[in-house]
Amino acid sequence: MAVRSIVLYGHPALRKKSQAIKPVQPIDRETKKLVADLIATLDNAEGLGLAANQLGVAKRVFIVNLSHIDPAETFRVFINPEIFSRDGECELEEGCLSFPDMYEYITRPERIKLRARDAGGNEFTLEADGMLARVILHENDHLEGKLFIDHLSSITRQLMRGKLKKLRAEGVASAASVASAASALKSSGAPQTPHNARLER
Ligand code: NI
């Protein structure tokens, strides 16, 4: 379990469509490691959700953690998610760990139904609304190489052009150092964190 660097806007990994994980049960070692790294990295960044391609891995996996805003929540793992129902509409403010300090109001469906596999490889279905639906929709977009700014009106995007250009330049510049930092972390071994227990469920 290791805290890894999150790639920033401008990194090509964010525009890549992710590949499904072979539906093996129990889940393979490589995927387990990926999930553990996602959890450690999201926890460290204090974010609400994180997709595998934000770590530069084009696999259909993301995690959500709403415990910062709802103490009853904990890490939720979604492997090969498939949203099969979208209903209603709502506008909420969104940010993304690949776009530091950027928050925008985005309109998305209010309620969703999906199926996915959990950290143990077991299939589950889930109905979600509110913030949970919102974060799932945001993370699911990542798996398609889609970003939250793609949902903005062309006028808003036009207004943000300067800021996006600056972010993109920083993201491109960090791409090389992210790759070397990630491999350095990988070889340094996995630090233990208390979230192992949650992963086991
Ligand atoms: Ni994001």
py3Dmol code that shows the C-alpha trace and the ligand (Angstrom):
import py3Dmol

protein = """\
ATOM      1  CA  MET A   1       0.000   0.000   0.000  1.00  0.00           C
ATOM      2  CA  ALA A   2       1.681   3.185  -1.172  1.00  0.00           C
ATOM      3  CA  VAL A   3       0.822   6.832  -1.581  1.00  0.00           C
ATOM      4  CA  ARG A   4       1.423   7.557  -5.277  1.00  0.00           C
ATOM      5  CA  SER A   5       1.561  10.771  -7.282  1.00  0.00           C
ATOM      6  CA  ILE A   6      -1.709  11.912  -8.833  1.00  0.00           C
ATOM      7  CA  VAL A   7      -1.312  12.934 -12.470  1.00  0.00           C
ATOM      8  CA  LEU A   8      -2.436  16.441 -13.332  1.00  0.00           C
ATOM      9  CA  TYR A   9      -4.480  17.888 -16.182  1.00  0.00           C
ATOM     10  CA  GLY A  10      -2.289  17.785 -19.277  1.00  0.00           C
ATOM     11  CA  HIS A  11      -1.041  14.242 -18.573  1.00  0.00           C
ATOM     12  CA  PRO A  12      -2.092  11.907 -21.426  1.00  0.00           C
ATOM     13  CA  ALA A  13      -3.268   9.200 -18.950  1.00  0.00           C
ATOM     14  CA  LEU A  14      -6.320  11.335 -18.127  1.00  0.00           C
ATOM     15  CA  ARG A  15      -7.578  11.147 -21.731  1.00  0.00           C
ATOM     16  CA  LYS A  16      -7.113   7.409 -22.143  1.00  0.00           C
ATOM     17  CA  LYS A  17     -10.102   5.046 -22.087  1.00  0.00           C
ATOM     18  CA  SER A  18      -9.522   2.443 -19.373  1.00  0.00           C
ATOM     19  CA  GLN A  19      -9.617  -1.325 -19.871  1.00  0.00           C
ATOM     20  CA  ALA A  20     -11.818  -3.734 -17.903  1.00  0.00           C
ATOM     21  CA  ILE A  21     -10.195  -5.958 -15.296  1.00  0.00           C
ATOM     22  CA  LYS A  22     -10.545  -9.665 -16.036  1.00  0.00           C
ATOM     23  CA  PRO A  23     -13.474 -10.679 -13.802  1.00  0.00           C
ATOM     24  CA  VAL A  24     -11.662 -13.192 -11.652  1.00  0.00           C
ATOM     25  CA  GLN A  25     -12.813 -14.057  -8.169  1.00  0.00           C
ATOM     26  CA  PRO A  26     -11.038 -13.584  -5.829  1.00  0.00           C
ATOM     27  CA  ILE A  27      -9.480 -10.517  -7.391  1.00  0.00           C
ATOM     28  CA  ASP A  28      -5.880 -10.841  -8.636  1.00  0.00           C
ATOM     29  CA  ARG A  29      -2.867  -9.585  -6.704  1.00  0.00           C
ATOM     30  CA  GLU A  30      -2.103  -6.736  -9.117  1.00  0.00           C
ATOM     31  CA  THR A  31      -5.625  -5.315  -8.784  1.00  0.00           C
ATOM     32  CA  LYS A  32      -5.506  -5.686  -4.988  1.00  0.00           C
ATOM     33  CA  LYS A  33      -2.293  -3.654  -4.948  1.00  0.00           C
ATOM     34  CA  LEU A  34      -3.849  -1.031  -7.228  1.00  0.00           C
ATOM     35  CA  VAL A  35      -6.888  -0.713  -4.929  1.00  0.00           C
ATOM     36  CA  ALA A  36      -4.641  -0.417  -1.853  1.00  0.00           C
ATOM     37  CA  ASP A  37      -2.578   2.303  -3.556  1.00  0.00           C
ATOM     38  CA  LEU A  38      -5.731   4.173  -4.608  1.00  0.00           C
ATOM     39  CA  ILE A  39      -6.976   4.101  -1.006  1.00  0.00           C
ATOM     40  CA  ALA A  40      -3.653   5.277   0.450  1.00  0.00           C
ATOM     41  CA  THR A  41      -3.345   8.041  -2.168  1.00  0.00           C
ATOM     42  CA  LEU A  42      -6.924   9.288  -1.775  1.00  0.00           C
ATOM     43  CA  ASP A  43      -6.620   9.236   2.001  1.00  0.00           C
ATOM     44  CA  ASN A  44      -3.403  11.249   1.802  1.00  0.00           C
ATOM     45  CA  ALA A  45      -4.982  13.787  -0.586  1.00  0.00           C
ATOM     46  CA  GLU A  46      -8.162  13.975   1.554  1.00  0.00           C
ATOM     47  CA  GLY A  47     -10.287  13.740  -1.573  1.00  0.00           C
ATOM     48  CA  LEU A  48     -13.710  12.186  -2.171  1.00  0.00           C
ATOM     49  CA  GLY A  49     -12.839   9.939  -5.074  1.00  0.00           C
ATOM     50  CA  LEU A  50      -9.961   8.717  -7.221  1.00  0.00           C
ATOM     51  CA  ALA A  51      -9.786   6.757 -10.467  1.00  0.00           C
ATOM     52  CA  ALA A  52      -6.953   4.401 -11.477  1.00  0.00           C
ATOM     53  CA  ASN A  53      -5.923   6.498 -14.485  1.00  0.00           C
ATOM     54  CA  GLN A  54      -5.210   9.384 -12.108  1.00  0.00           C
ATOM     55  CA  LEU A  55      -2.316   7.154 -11.000  1.00  0.00           C
ATOM     56  CA  GLY A  56      -1.467   6.544 -14.656  1.00  0.00           C
ATOM     57  CA  VAL A  57      -3.075   3.071 -14.727  1.00  0.00           C
ATOM     58  CA  ALA A  58      -5.656   2.574 -17.505  1.00  0.00           C
ATOM     59  CA  LYS A  59      -7.817   0.050 -15.604  1.00  0.00           C
ATOM     60  CA  ARG A  60     -11.524   0.278 -14.829  1.00  0.00           C
ATOM     61  CA  VAL A  61     -11.228   0.836 -11.089  1.00  0.00           C
ATOM     62  CA  PHE A  62     -12.130   3.784  -8.892  1.00  0.00           C
ATOM     63  CA  ILE A  63     -12.733   4.386  -5.217  1.00  0.00           C
ATOM     64  CA  VAL A  64     -14.986   6.768  -3.321  1.00  0.00           C
ATOM     65  CA  ASN A  65     -14.675   7.952   0.273  1.00  0.00           C
ATOM     66  CA  LEU A  66     -17.367  10.284   1.605  1.00  0.00           C
ATOM     67  CA  SER A  67     -16.363   9.885   5.254  1.00  0.00           C
ATOM     68  CA  HIS A  68     -15.204  13.529   5.356  1.00  0.00           C
ATOM     69  CA  ILE A  69     -18.805  14.654   4.844  1.00  0.00           C
ATOM     70  CA  ASP A  70     -20.694  11.609   6.198  1.00  0.00           C
ATOM     71  CA  PRO A  71     -19.154   9.711   9.158  1.00  0.00           C
ATOM     72  CA  ALA A  72     -21.240   6.630   8.276  1.00  0.00           C
ATOM     73  CA  GLU A  73     -19.332   6.280   5.009  1.00  0.00           C
ATOM     74  CA  THR A  74     -16.027   4.552   4.356  1.00  0.00           C
ATOM     75  CA  PHE A  75     -13.971   3.581   1.294  1.00  0.00           C
ATOM     76  CA  ARG A  76     -16.095   2.109  -1.477  1.00  0.00           C
ATOM     77  CA  VAL A  77     -14.311   0.184  -4.226  1.00  0.00           C
ATOM     78  CA  PHE A  78     -15.722  -0.055  -7.763  1.00  0.00           C
ATOM     79  CA  ILE A  79     -14.133  -2.504 -10.193  1.00  0.00           C
ATOM     80  CA  ASN A  80     -15.537  -2.712 -13.765  1.00  0.00           C
ATOM     81  CA  PRO A  81     -18.446  -0.375 -12.880  1.00  0.00           C
ATOM     82  CA  GLU A  82     -21.421  -0.115 -15.200  1.00  0.00           C
ATOM     83  CA  ILE A  83     -24.007   2.608 -14.686  1.00  0.00           C
ATOM     84  CA  PHE A  84     -27.254   1.287 -16.168  1.00  0.00           C
ATOM     85  CA  SER A  85     -29.750   3.915 -15.019  1.00  0.00           C
ATOM     86  CA  ARG A  86     -29.538   7.713 -14.765  1.00  0.00           C
ATOM     87  CA  ASP A  87     -32.428   9.808 -13.582  1.00  0.00           C
ATOM     88  CA  GLY A  88     -33.173  13.466 -12.790  1.00  0.00           C
ATOM     89  CA  GLU A  89     -30.762  16.367 -12.882  1.00  0.00           C
ATOM     90  CA  CYS A  90     -28.923  18.466 -10.295  1.00  0.00           C
ATOM     91  CA  GLU A  91     -26.219  21.090 -10.166  1.00  0.00           C
ATOM     92  CA  LEU A  92     -23.395  20.676  -7.627  1.00  0.00           C
ATOM     93  CA  GLU A  93     -19.949  22.158  -7.185  1.00  0.00           C
ATOM     94  CA  GLU A  94     -17.182  19.769  -8.239  1.00  0.00           C
ATOM     95  CA  GLY A  95     -13.446  19.624  -8.013  1.00  0.00           C
ATOM     96  CA  CYS A  96     -10.898  17.058  -9.140  1.00  0.00           C
ATOM     97  CA  LEU A  97      -7.553  16.035  -7.648  1.00  0.00           C
ATOM     98  CA  SER A  98      -6.043  16.375 -11.135  1.00  0.00           C
ATOM     99  CA  PHE A  99      -7.152  20.055 -11.198  1.00  0.00           C
ATOM    100  CA  PRO A 100      -5.782  21.557  -7.959  1.00  0.00           C
ATOM    101  CA  ASP A 101      -7.801  24.462  -6.532  1.00  0.00           C
ATOM    102  CA  MET A 102     -10.406  24.447  -9.269  1.00  0.00           C
ATOM    103  CA  TYR A 103     -14.108  24.159  -8.434  1.00  0.00           C
ATOM    104  CA  GLU A 104     -17.011  24.570 -10.824  1.00  0.00           C
ATOM    105  CA  TYR A 105     -20.773  23.950 -10.788  1.00  0.00           C
ATOM    106  CA  ILE A 106     -21.652  21.004 -12.998  1.00  0.00           C
ATOM    107  CA  THR A 107     -25.052  19.566 -13.924  1.00  0.00           C
ATOM    108  CA  ARG A 108     -25.340  15.781 -13.849  1.00  0.00           C
ATOM    109  CA  PRO A 109     -28.033  13.118 -13.209  1.00  0.00           C
ATOM    110  CA  GLU A 110     -29.393  13.132  -9.642  1.00  0.00           C
ATOM    111  CA  ARG A 111     -29.921   9.376  -9.189  1.00  0.00           C
ATOM    112  CA  ILE A 112     -28.102   6.425 -10.652  1.00  0.00           C
ATOM    113  CA  LYS A 113     -28.093   2.623 -10.535  1.00  0.00           C
ATOM    114  CA  LEU A 114     -24.954   0.670 -11.211  1.00  0.00           C
ATOM    115  CA  ARG A 115     -23.322  -2.699 -10.931  1.00  0.00           C
ATOM    116  CA  ALA A 116     -19.659  -3.249 -10.149  1.00  0.00           C
ATOM    117  CA  ARG A 117     -17.313  -5.575  -8.287  1.00  0.00           C
ATOM    118  CA  ASP A 118     -16.015  -4.770  -4.811  1.00  0.00           C
ATOM    119  CA  ALA A 119     -12.489  -5.208  -3.422  1.00  0.00           C
ATOM    120  CA  GLY A 120     -13.153  -8.925  -2.979  1.00  0.00           C
ATOM    121  CA  GLY A 121     -14.289  -9.322  -6.580  1.00  0.00           C
ATOM    122  CA  ASN A 122     -17.934  -9.820  -5.618  1.00  0.00           C
ATOM    123  CA  GLU A 123     -20.533  -8.258  -7.889  1.00  0.00           C
ATOM    124  CA  PHE A 124     -22.964  -5.810  -6.298  1.00  0.00           C
ATOM    125  CA  THR A 125     -25.618  -3.383  -7.461  1.00  0.00           C
ATOM    126  CA  LEU A 126     -26.092   0.030  -5.935  1.00  0.00           C
ATOM    127  CA  GLU A 127     -28.644   2.821  -6.108  1.00  0.00           C
ATOM    128  CA  ALA A 128     -27.147   6.200  -5.299  1.00  0.00           C
ATOM    129  CA  ASP A 129     -28.208   9.815  -5.215  1.00  0.00           C
ATOM    130  CA  GLY A 130     -26.849  13.121  -3.896  1.00  0.00           C
ATOM    131  CA  MET A 131     -23.131  13.391  -3.345  1.00  0.00           C
ATOM    132  CA  LEU A 132     -22.492   9.642  -3.686  1.00  0.00           C
ATOM    133  CA  ALA A 133     -24.062   9.600  -7.157  1.00  0.00           C
ATOM    134  CA  ARG A 134     -22.147  12.734  -8.032  1.00  0.00           C
ATOM    135  CA  VAL A 135     -18.737  11.351  -7.090  1.00  0.00           C
ATOM    136  CA  ILE A 136     -19.448   8.007  -8.799  1.00  0.00           C
ATOM    137  CA  LEU A 137     -20.435   9.818 -12.030  1.00  0.00           C
ATOM    138  CA  HIS A 138     -17.295  11.971 -11.868  1.00  0.00           C
ATOM    139  CA  GLU A 139     -15.010   8.961 -11.295  1.00  0.00           C
ATOM    140  CA  ASN A 140     -16.782   6.864 -13.915  1.00  0.00           C
ATOM    141  CA  ASP A 141     -16.118   9.638 -16.430  1.00  0.00           C
ATOM    142  CA  HIS A 142     -12.398   9.331 -15.671  1.00  0.00           C
ATOM    143  CA  LEU A 143     -12.504   5.703 -16.861  1.00  0.00           C
ATOM    144  CA  GLU A 144     -13.755   6.972 -20.235  1.00  0.00           C
ATOM    145  CA  GLY A 145     -11.004   9.590 -20.451  1.00  0.00           C
ATOM    146  CA  LYS A 146     -13.579  12.282 -19.747  1.00  0.00           C
ATOM    147  CA  LEU A 147     -12.973  15.183 -17.348  1.00  0.00           C
ATOM    148  CA  PHE A 148     -15.320  17.429 -15.379  1.00  0.00           C
ATOM    149  CA  ILE A 149     -14.382  20.451 -17.486  1.00  0.00           C
ATOM    150  CA  ASP A 150     -15.922  18.631 -20.484  1.00  0.00           C
ATOM    151  CA  HIS A 151     -19.314  19.286 -18.862  1.00  0.00           C
ATOM    152  CA  LEU A 152     -18.834  23.052 -18.707  1.00  0.00           C
ATOM    153  CA  SER A 153     -20.506  25.366 -21.191  1.00  0.00           C
ATOM    154  CA  SER A 154     -18.269  26.709 -23.942  1.00  0.00           C
ATOM    155  CA  ILE A 155     -18.645  30.200 -22.419  1.00  0.00           C
ATOM    156  CA  THR A 156     -17.384  29.018 -19.023  1.00  0.00           C
ATOM    157  CA  ARG A 157     -14.527  27.151 -20.669  1.00  0.00           C
ATOM    158  CA  GLN A 158     -13.663  30.249 -22.626  1.00  0.00           C
ATOM    159  CA  LEU A 159     -13.537  32.260 -19.390  1.00  0.00           C
ATOM    160  CA  MET A 160     -11.267  29.656 -17.815  1.00  0.00           C
ATOM    161  CA  ARG A 161      -8.938  29.363 -20.786  1.00  0.00           C
ATOM    162  CA  GLY A 162      -5.995  31.097 -19.106  1.00  0.00           C
ATOM    163  CA  LYS A 163      -6.265  29.032 -15.932  1.00  0.00           C
ATOM    164  CA  LEU A 164      -6.616  25.758 -17.867  1.00  0.00           C
ATOM    165  CA  LYS A 165      -3.669  26.609 -20.086  1.00  0.00           C
ATOM    166  CA  LYS A 166      -1.509  27.207 -17.014  1.00  0.00           C
ATOM    167  CA  LEU A 167      -2.677  23.961 -15.357  1.00  0.00           C
ATOM    168  CA  ARG A 168      -2.060  21.999 -18.553  1.00  0.00           C
ATOM    169  CA  ALA A 169       1.492  23.338 -18.834  1.00  0.00           C
ATOM    170  CA  GLU A 170       2.162  22.294 -15.215  1.00  0.00           C
ATOM    171  CA  GLY A 171       0.620  18.865 -15.838  1.00  0.00           C
ATOM    172  CA  VAL A 172       2.705  18.233 -18.948  1.00  0.00           C
ATOM    173  CA  ALA A 173       5.857  19.371 -17.129  1.00  0.00           C
ATOM    174  CA  SER A 174       5.130  17.090 -14.160  1.00  0.00           C
ATOM    175  CA  ALA A 175       4.361  14.027 -16.326  1.00  0.00           C
ATOM    176  CA  ALA A 176       7.999  12.907 -16.493  1.00  0.00           C
ATOM    177  CA  SER A 177       8.721  13.531 -12.813  1.00  0.00           C
ATOM    178  CA  VAL A 178       5.457  11.767 -11.826  1.00  0.00           C
ATOM    179  CA  ALA A 179       6.589   8.647 -13.668  1.00  0.00           C
ATOM    180  CA  SER A 180       9.962   8.574 -11.966  1.00  0.00           C
ATOM    181  CA  ALA A 181       8.495   9.405  -8.533  1.00  0.00           C
ATOM    182  CA  ALA A 182       5.941   6.586  -8.900  1.00  0.00           C
ATOM    183  CA  SER A 183       8.573   3.995  -9.745  1.00  0.00           C
ATOM    184  CA  ALA A 184      10.769   5.222  -6.887  1.00  0.00           C
ATOM    185  CA  LEU A 185       7.840   4.831  -4.453  1.00  0.00           C
ATOM    186  CA  LYS A 186       7.061   1.402  -5.842  1.00  0.00           C
ATOM    187  CA  SER A 187      10.561   0.123  -5.216  1.00  0.00           C
ATOM    188  CA  SER A 188      10.741   1.650  -1.742  1.00  0.00           C
ATOM    189  CA  GLY A 189       8.079  -0.773  -0.459  1.00  0.00           C
ATOM    190  CA  ALA A 190       4.566  -0.208   0.823  1.00  0.00           C
ATOM    191  CA  PRO A 191       4.054   1.734   4.040  1.00  0.00           C
ATOM    192  CA  GLN A 192       1.404   0.289   6.349  1.00  0.00           C
ATOM    193  CA  THR A 193      -1.712   2.292   6.985  1.00  0.00           C
ATOM    194  CA  PRO A 194      -4.776   1.528   9.130  1.00  0.00           C
ATOM    195  CA  HIS A 195      -6.967   1.161   6.019  1.00  0.00           C
ATOM    196  CA  ASN A 196      -5.870  -2.429   5.438  1.00  0.00           C
ATOM    197  CA  ALA A 197      -8.664  -3.544   7.743  1.00  0.00           C
ATOM    198  CA  ARG A 198     -11.296  -1.650   5.809  1.00  0.00           C
ATOM    199  CA  LEU A 199     -10.097  -3.188   2.592  1.00  0.00           C
ATOM    200  CA  GLU A 200     -10.609  -6.678   3.924  1.00  0.00           C
ATOM    201  CA  ARG A 201     -14.186  -5.955   5.036  1.00  0.00           C
TER     202      ARG A 201
END
"""
ligand_1 = """\
1
NI
Ni -11.468 13.759 -10.850
"""
view = py3Dmol.view(width=600, height=400)
view.addModel(protein, "pdb")
view.setStyle({"model": 0}, {"cartoon": {"style": "trace"}})
view.addModel(ligand_1, "xyz")
view.setStyle({"model": 1}, {"stick": {}})
view.zoomTo()
view.show()
